[in-house]
């Protein structure tokens, strides 16, 4: 029954598309991407694409509706193994990634249809041309100024992490994935979240994360801890713990972070997105650490305002597989907000484990 309701929501939102352009808001963006991927054997592959995003909103009192269309045109070598820009067949495509109806008040929000979701094990992971999107029924309720509850049922998905990007495919062969979450944030020092996911035949998962911030003499400290329990339904059980410690020198715009994760049991899983683990970097995630895996990541980031470039930053990452005693990956991440509506983001990666390759990708986006 709930699958039929979700499909009905998708269709209804799409039918409102012609009206949406004239109502509350219309915006969009043009994203241009270029990528090279070279293995140690000398094989080099290229990918480039342009993505046009058109988004329209409609709202009348508490009723809301939204639709987002993506058109992607480009070229990608067959067998390309970097971050996918085009569809699973390396072809250009057109997709409706967002099309929902909803009801929104100061206390609660309900949405049905295609939508973007940000939870630990289901998220947009917007690192390519099209973010992850889900056909879902979701609801959130503000319990207090600091606490919010969320529930949802996810049926199908599409995007950079999904098996398909041109169309939507099922998350779970028989049924969908339901989740419930509780989030607390006092906007000062402490934040906490707890989540439970259940997907028939694929996973039962629990996740919790706690973050504490404190500033001492212009130096800000941020300590995070996380834990996950994943019953991967026939593939074993994975338990994960994590610790992250950051130090920020606000006078200089410099941040250093040390993150650690440890897996007990079978390899961890990111499920339906980029994954929540502290040590996930551009290409290596905790999944690659394997059974009983341990990972450490050291990062150093800085604002470039010290050398006269405003609204720009660079972050260096060193990723190491502690259980294998090998360096997994180096990353250099550069981000520059050229203006209020133009952004440039580039990442160079040198991966040494479990396979060896170099990857460079750059995304430039103009929003209107």
Buried (B, 14 or more C-beta within 10 A) or exposed (E): EBBEBBBEBBEBBBEBBEEBEEBEEEEBBEBBBBBBBBBEEEEEBBBBBBBBBBBBBBBEEEEBBBBBBBBBBBBBBEEBBBBBBBBBEBBBBEBBBBBBBBBBEEEBBBBBBBBBBEBBBBBBBBBBBBBBBBBBBBBBBBEEEBBBBBBBBBBBBBBBBBEBBBEBBBBBEEBBBBBBBBBBBEEEEBBBBBBBBBBBEBBBBBBBBBBEBEEEEEEBEBEBBBBBBBBBBEEEEBBBEBBBBBEBEEEEBBBBBBBBBBBBBBBBBBBBBBBBBBBBBBBBBBBBBBEEBBBBBEBEBBBBEEEEEEBBBBBBBBBBBBBBEEBBBBBBBBBBBEEEEEBBBBBBBBBBBEEEBBBBBBBBBBBE
